[in-house]
Amino acid sequence: MARSGLFQGSSEQYALPLNSVYPPDGDFLKARYAPELLDKKLKLTDAERDRLQSEIDELTGTARMTEQFT
């Protein structure tokens, strides 16, 4: 007996490469830095933003690690 019906491929992509993941609003600058660092009143350069974001990431990581041990 022959099968009848509509057959389609999978509905989700398998093994989607990470380089195609985009921020929800499409703005990479917002995804790269903490929202507080994007305030135009601060007049930060990209190098300053990078340094401050690195410090924020380090402090956040340290806080998460200490939460695990308490």
N, C-alpha and C positions, 0 to 999 in steps of 0.2 A: 504494500500500500504506500502510495506517495504521500509525503508530508505536504500539507498546505498551510499557508499563513504568511505573515510578513516577518521576515527575519532581518534584523539590523545588527550592526556592530555594537561594541560596548558603549555604555553611556558616559563612562569616565575614561580619562586618559591614564594609561599605566606608566609609571616611572617618569613622571613629568620632571624635566630638568629644573634645578633650582634657579638657573639664570633667567627663567621666564616668569618668576614670581614677582608680582608688582604690588606696590602699596594700594590699598583700597581706593584712595582718591587719585592715584597716579602721580602724586607729588613726591619725588624721591628726597627732596630737601627736608621735608617734614619727617620722613621716615628715618633720616640719617641722624638728626639732632633732636635733643629734648626740646619740647615746645618753648621753654623759657629762654633757650639760647637763640631763638629766631626773632626775638623782640628787636625791632629796628632801633629802639631808643638806646640799646646797648652799644651799637656801632661796632660790632665784633668783626674781625676778619675771619676768613675761613680757617686759617692756622690757629687762631685763638679758639674758635668753635671746636676744632678738632681736639685741641689740648683739653679744653673743659669737658667735652663729651667723654674723652678717655678717662678723666678723673671721675666723672659721674658713674661711668660703667664699672670702674674699679671699686668705688665705694658701694655701689648697689650689689655687686658680686660678693664683697666682703660681708655686707649685711645679710645676704641670703645664706651665706655659709655659717654665720654665727647663729642664725635662726635654727639651723639643722641640729646644732649641738646644745640647744637650750630646751 
